[in-house]
Amino acid sequence: MERFKKIYKQGVLEVVEIWVDTETGVNYIFHRYGDAAGFTPLLDKDGKPIVTPQ
């Protein structure tokens, strides 16, 4: 089983994706624009990681 699973994708040139860690349930956001990209935990309004129940 793969560690990360992509659950959402938007865009072509400017890409936004949401990935879930299948072991912890933590959601991550990936953003790519041109040659730059970033991958970071997706946080709720209180600054806590969003967790998808496994």
HELIX and SHEET records of a PDB file:
SHEET    1   A 4 PHE A   4  GLN A  10  0                                        
SHEET    2   A 4 GLU A  14  ASP A  21 -1                                        
SHEET    3   A 4 ASN A  27  TYR A  33 -1                                        
SHEET    4   A 4 ALA A  36  PRO A  41 -1                                        
END                                                                             
